[in-house]
């Protein structure tokens, strides 16, 4: 069967793109192919006994009025406003995070507080000797380590940010790019933290004190997005993984587990690293650097360990960060504090995230290790645990090594040769972002395809349009 558009992946970006295309082209035939038996991707919820369990702390907030309007139309009165509270486990204490200078310094021993401030001031004095736009300054801030050191001083960077980075991305911080740090708004530097004490507007620009959340969990949002798509005659084919994309003179031939489809245009939201196999052609076979670029781009998967307790969710904060390397999880979210209705009353579930390499298999005793580390931090007593559930999810975090941008440039140059096929979304563009950004990426792809006429101007998509996505800010 032939379609005007085939979209690969039924996550938020894929469904947003499909609905936007239907708004612009009501008569267009659109099919969404999804390899799993469900929609929503990383933003869905898991059903476990009487619980709806999100894959980590999904929060809805956006500076974009168009997205805010869309979310309100989608969820209406089901959109809750939730107060945020988060902390970091630092030197055997929980410190409010994003950091507030008085709380941070008073939570530390006087000697350590002086070391942190002394390290920061020493770094500032050292930076005065390097002109702001000099090659030396640019090189210094190219890596994750250099960027953080110049903004917080070496002591805070070494105690907090470096170990956390290694847990999340699996690389030593000196081998990570500073790109991801430049996208984060909260805690840009110690000076900004101090400024936020004097200005409520400054603090609001760095951290959101409230967020919105669907009353029944993220699955409620996913189900409504799917429902809206189906009401507009957008087709879904689940459990149907695309295995090959082949360019024909007038269309794309998409081979899947269930058969072969034809489409004038293909919009992919699958991980960009999968495109080497999906579009296996002579350009890839003949270009060694291109093959190496595809194969050396890495993602991290996350093992989610859900710990169920017979305690009030009010006993805990919304979420916690754990930079220490002797604690197995990097982050915990208290999902019941987002909405009481995701599970049974008078119970709590803590979602513990353990980032790991894509090819790593979790240990059989991981649940016991999580319980032990939770007890070590003082959050719970091991005997309070009623139940535990594990689930792993691939392609969660793009790994931004020092040369990832050079690899992406080669890959984008290759993809720009593939007429009427574009890649978009967090995984499709190797672009870490929030839920509102995922919606915008779907809309932008739909707008681009619609406005480009029959032949999509692919170089402009990859080397101009998606550069606007670099302005997205991840607000903690």
N, C-alpha and C positions, 0 to 999 in steps of 0.2 A: 504494500500500500504506500502511496506517496503523500507526503505532507509538505506544507509550506515551511514549517519549522519543526525540528526535533531538538529537544533540550535534554542533555545528559545530566541526570541528577535531580532528585525531587526534594532538595533542601530548601532553605529559605530563599536563597538567591535564585534557584531554578524556578520555584513557584512564583516569586515576585516578577521575574522576567516574563514568564508565560502570561500572567494576568495583565501586565503592562502592554504586551504585544496585542492582546485581544482588545484592549481599550483603543489602541491605535489602528488596528486592522481587524475589525469585527468578523470579517469573512475568512480570515486566515485559519488554516487547519494546523493545529499544534499538538504534538505528542511529547509527553515527558517520559523518558525511559529511566527506570530506577532499578539498580541491581538488588536492593533489599526488598523485603516484603512490606516495608513501611515508608512513610514520607518523613521529612523533617531533618534528616542527617544528624549533625551534632547538637541540634537545638531541640530534639524531641525529648520525651520523657519515657522512662522505662516503667512498665507495670510489674510490681512485685507484691504479691499478697494484696493487702489493702492500701498499698502506697502507689503514688505517682512520683517517680524519682527522676529529677533532672540530671543531666550530665554536667555537674558542677554548678556554680552560682551564676545562672543566667539572669541578668537584670535588664530592664527596658528603660532606657533614657536616651534622649537625643537632642542635639541642638538644632536639628533640621525640622522646620515646621511641617514640611510635606510628609515626613515619616511620622511625626507626632499625630498629625491628622489621620493618617492611614491606620495607626495603631488604635486610635480612639474609635474609628469607624469599625474596625475589625472586632474589637473586644467590648466596646461600649461600657456598660456598668460593671463588667467583669474585670476591669483593669483596676487593680488595687494600688494604692500608694503606700510604700513601705519605708520606714526609717532604716538607714544603714548603720551598722556598727562593725568595726573590724579591728583586728589587733595582730601584732607580730610577736612571736616567741623569741625573745632576745635576752641572752644571758640569764636564762632560767626564770624570766618574768615575761608577762604579757604587756606589751606597750601599744597604746593606740596607734593605728596605722590607717591612712597616711599619717606620718609623724607630725606631731605638734611639739614645737621646741621645748616648752616647759615640761610637758609630760615625758618627753624622751630623756631630757637631762636629769629630771628628778627621779626617774625610774632607775637610773644607773648609779653606780657608786661614784662618789665625788672624784676619785682618781680617774675613772673611765670617762666621766663627763668632761673633765679637763683635757684628757687625751683626745677626745673627739673634737672639741673646740680648738685645741691647739693644732691638731692635724689640719683642720679646715683653714684656719688662719695662715698656717705655714704654706699651704697650697696656694692660697690667694696671693701671698707675697711672691711666691715663685712664679705664678702666672703673669705677674706684672712685667717680668723680664721678656715675655714672649708676645709680640704684637698679635692682636686678635685675628687678623686675616693672613698671617704669615703661613708659609708651608709647614713650618714646625708645629704651629697650633692646630692646623687642619689634620696633620698626621697624628698628633697626640690624641685628638678626639675621634679618630676613625674607629678605634677599637672600643669595646664595651668597658674595658678596664680604664683606659685613658679618659673617656667621657665622664665616667662616674667619679674618678679621682679628682678631676678638676672642679667638680661641682659639690662634692661632699668631703673631700679629703680622704687620705688613704685608709684611716682607721675605720670609719663608717663603711666605706666601700668594701673593705676586706672582711669585716664582721657580718655585714648584712647582705649586700648585693652580689658579691662574687660567689659565695656558696649557693645562694638561691638560684643564680643563673646556671650554675653547673648542674643542679638538680633538675631544673626545668628543661634545659636545652641539651644537656649531655656533653657539653664542650667546656674546656677551660675558658674562663671569661676573656683571657687575652686572645683567644681564637674566635671570639664572637664579634660581630659588627655592632656598632652603636646605633644602627638604623632603628631597631625596635625601641630604644630608649627615647629617641627623638619624637616618637609618636605618643608617648605617655605624658599625660598632663599632670598627674599628682606628683608631688615632691620633685619638681624639676631641679632644685638645688637647695642648699641650706639657707641661702639668702632669701629665697622665695618663701621658705617656711617661716622665717622671721618676719617677713613683710606681711604674711597672712595673719599674724597676730594683731596687726594694726588695722587691717582692712578686711571686713567681712566679704566684700566683693572679690578681693584677691583670693580669699580662701575658697569661695564658691567656684571660681574659675579653675581651681586645682582639684577639687574633690566634690562629688555630689553627696549631699547629706541624705537625700531621699532617692528612691527609684520606683519604677512601676513594675507590676508583675501580674500575670493572669491568675485569677482566683483559684483555678483548678490546676495550675502548673503550666509549664511551657507547652505541653501536649495540646492544651486547649487552643492556644494560638495556632499551632501547626494544623490541627483539625479544621479550624475555621479558614485558614488559607487554602487548604486542599478543597474544602467545600465550595469556596468562592470560585476556584479554578474549574471545578466540575460543573458548577452552575452555568459557566460560560462556555461549556462544550470543549474544554481543554482535556485531552485524553491522558490517561496514566496507564503505563504498562509496568507493573511491579514485578519483582523477581526476574528481571529481564536485563541482564548486564550486556552492554555493548562490548564487543570483542575486536571489531575492526571498522575503521572508517576509510572508505575508498572513494576517491574522486573520479566521477564520470564526467563526460563533456557538459551535461546539463544539470547535474544534480550530485548529491552525495548518496552513496550506498552504505547503509549502516547495518552491519551484521551483528546479530544478538543471539542469545541462547534460544529465543523463540522464533527466529526467522530473520529475514532481510527486509529492511525498510528503505524507502527512498525519500529524500528531502532536499529542497532547494538550499536550505540553510541549516547549519548545525551550531548550537550554542552549548558549550561544554562547561560544566561546573565541577567535573571530576578532578582529582589531584593532577596537577600539571605533569608530574612525573609519570603518570599513566599514558601520556600522549605519545611516548616513544613506541609503545606497543600498539596503541590504537591507530596511529598513522604511519605504520612501518613502511617507509618507502625509500627510494634511492638516496634522497638527501641525507637521511639518517645513516644509511648503510655506508655512504661514501665519506662522511664527515666525522672523523675521530673525535675532534673537540666537542662537537655537538652531542655525540653519544655520551662522552664523559660528563658533559654538563648535566644531561638528564639523569645520569646514574649517580652523580655525586650530590644532587639536591636531596636533602633528607627531611623527613617529618619525624615527629615523636608521637608515640601513642600514649594513652593514659589508662592506667588501671584505676577504676573507681571502686573503692571499698566502702560500702554503706554499713554503718554501725547503728543499730537500733537500741534505744534506751527508754526506760520507763521514767523519764524525767521531763520536766517542763522545758520547752525550747527557750524560755526566758532566762534559763540558767546559763545560756551561752550567747556569744555575739553572732552576728550574721555570718562572718567568715574570718579565718585565721590564716596567717602565712608563717611558714617554718623554714627559715634559711639554714638551720643547722643540719649538717650532713649526717649526723648520727640519728636523725629522725627520718623515717622512711618516706613520709608524705610531705608534699610541698605546700599543700593548701587544704583547708577544711571549710566546708560550707554547711551551715545549719539551715537546711531547706525548709524545715517546719516554721522557721521564723519569717520566711517569705510569705507563706500562706498556711493557716491552720488546716485548710481543707485538703491538703495533699495526702493526708494520712489519718490514722485513728487519733481520737482525742487523748490528751494527757501522755503523749509519747513524742519522742524526738528521734530524728535520724541525722547523723553526721556523715556527710559525703567526703571521704578522704581521697585525695588525688595523688597518684604515684606515677609521674612521667617516666617513660622508659623507651629504649630503642625499639624500632618497629619489629625487629626479629627476635626480641627477647620474650621468653615465656615466664609468667609470674611463678614464684615459688609456691609450693603447696602449703607452706606455713605462713603465707602473707597475712592472713586475717589475724593470726596470733601476734605477728610482729606489729601490726597496726594497733591492736589492743594494748600491747606492752608499751608502745610509744605514747599512746593517748594517756595512759596511766602515768608515765614518766613526766609528762608535762603538767600533770595535776588536773586536767580537764575532767577526767572520769575515774572511777574505780572499775577495775576489770570485771568484778562480779555484777556490775550494773548492766552489762551487755545482755540483751535479750535475744538478739539475732544478728547475723551479718550476711551480706550479699556482695559478690564481686562481679564486675563487668568491665571488659576492656574495649576501648574504642581506638581504631587506628587514625592516622592523619590528623592529629589534633593540633600540634604546634609545628609550624615551619621552623627549621633550624637556620638561623642567619649567620653563617660563617663569614669570614672576612672577604671572600670573593663571590658571595652569592649573587650580587648584582651583575657581575661579569657573566656568570652562568646564565642568568635570566635573560640578559641581552642577546646571547646566542640563541637561546630557545625562542624568544620573541621574534627574532629575525627569521627563524625557521617557520614559526607559526604564521607569520605575516605573508608567507608564500601560499598558504592554503586558502584559496578563494572561498568566500562564503562560509567560513568556519571561524568562530572566535571562542576564546576561553575567558571566563570571568569567575568571580567569587573568591572566597578566602583560600580555598584549596586550588582552584583553577588558576589563580594568579600568584600563589605563594605569598599571600598578603594577609597577615594577622590583623583581625579587626573585630568589631562588636556587631551585635545583631542589626542595629540600624544601618551600619555600613553594608552588611550583607544584602539588605533590602535595596539600598541605593545602587549597589553593583548590579543587581538584577535589572533595575529600572534603566540604568545607563546603557546596559547591553541592548535592551529592547529598543530604546530610543535610537541608539547607534545603527542597529540593523534597519529600523524603519526609515531613518533619515538618509541612509546611504544609497538608496535606490537598489537596483538589482545586484550590483557588484559592491560588496563591502570594501571600503578603503582600509585594509587591514594594517598597513604600517602606521596610519594615523591613530588607530585604536590602541596599538601596543606602545607607541612611542610618544603619543600626545595625550589622548583621552585618559588613559588609566593613570597617567602621572598625577591627575587631580586626586586620585585616591590616596596619594602620599600625604595629603593634607588632613586625612582622617586622624582624629585624636582619640586615644583610648583613655577614657576618664575612669579612674579607679573610684 
